[in-house]
Amino acid sequence: MNANQAKQIKLADLMERIGFQVKKVERGRTEHKYLSPFRSEAEPSFNVNLAKNSWFDFGESEGGNTLDFAIKFLRTSGKPCRVSDALSWLESTMGSPQSFQGGRVGGNHKHQADFFSFSQQIPVNFTDSILPNIEADRDLEFVKEAPLTSSLVLSYLEGRGVPRVFAQKYLRLIHYRNKQRPSERPYFAFGMKNRGGGYEIRSASDDPKLIFKSALIVRDITFVPGKQGGGVVNLFEGQLDFLSLLVMLRVDCLSGDSIILNGLQSYGLAKAHIEEQGYGIINTFLDNNAPGQSRTQDFIADFGHKVVNHSTKFQPHVDLNDALRAGDIPVFSEPPAPPLP
């Protein structure tokens, strides 16, 4: 991508792609107002002129074209912001120049949900049965995995309290395609490889309309070996819970092994693995809600005194990541791992 091609990218499409919604429409629907992508604010002061494909930030009296926007966005995010960096970021975010013909991604205007996921097409199949749902999503096709370098995903994770060093150690950028739309370019999300060789993925959004979790290839638990093992296993519902505990304890690896359920329906898979390995201590960090604590009680019923329920230590927060973002760091009597040097 060169500078001229970058300037042809429609700013409205780019704003959607990086997760910003239109707050006001003015001047005969030719101007869109957004909350500024450069700072926190309560009232929208960032203006995009659709006819001129230009932007103006009234809060800082600064504006320009798409390339100017990319440079400033990277700079305010603390990222390298040379022209070459901006061009690389635009191509990784929007795709190759051929993919935004006429200024629209894939030749058609997209909603945010298309970028992050196909959640509107994927029903939630939660069941309280101990039998796991081992089927991956049949409508999604794995394309490839890559190092987690997406500034969009890393910024989202940093907003959830997970620094880059932790995210890049354990997470990957997963590219996937919707089988029902084979002509479209692949989408991406962040995720971890599971025990069965599939991938558990999640969208980089907290918007209820865009939140998306799924499995590719095969659905399974994720197993993360500990430094020492020692008959200890730690149980988490999701990837962010696992990463949040690492951040809280200031460690890059737990002493004991870890199992990420990737959904409470995977209880049966986790139970079988624990029985097979013969763990003597089972630390549970499941959510402080009815489904999470119901599963905690299932583990207690099956493994008795071996289970140590740590969920009460991050109440009243629902999960570890909520506690981390609130700055409410629990004190664990026996940290699962020694502190980083």
Sequence and secondary structure as in RCSB ss.txt:
>XXXX:A:sequence
MNANQAKQIKLADLMERIGFQVKKVERGRTEHKYLSPFRSEAEPSFNVNLAKNSWFDFGESEGGNTLDFAIKFLR
TSGKPCRVSDALSWLESTMGSPQSFQGGRVGGNHKHQADFFSFSQQIPVNFTDSILPNIEADRDLEFVKEAPLTS
SLVLSYLEGRGVPRVFAQKYLRLIHYRNKQRPSERPYFAFGMKNRGGGYEIRSASDDPKLIFKSALIVRDITFVP
GKQGGGVVNLFEGQLDFLSLLVMLRVDCLSGDSIILNGLQSYGLAKAHIEEQGYGIINTFLDNNAPGQSRTQDFI
ADFGHKVVNHSTKFQPHVDLNDALRAGDIPVFSEPPAPPLP
>XXXX:A:secstr
  HHHHHHS HHHHHHHTT    EEETTTTEEEE  TTS  SS  EEEETTTTEEEETTTTEEE HHHHHHHHHH
HTTS  SHHHHHHHHHHHH  GGGGGGGSGGGS   HHHHH  GGG       SSS      TTEEEEEEEES  
HHHHHHHHHTT  HHHHHHH EEEEEEETTSTTS  EEEEEEE TTS EEEE S   TTT  EEEES    EEE 
 SS TTEEEEESSHHHHHHHHHHHT SS SSEEEE SSGGGHHHHHHHHHHHT SEEEE   SSHHHHHHHHHHH
HHHGGGEEE GGGGTTSSSHHHHHHTT     SS SS    
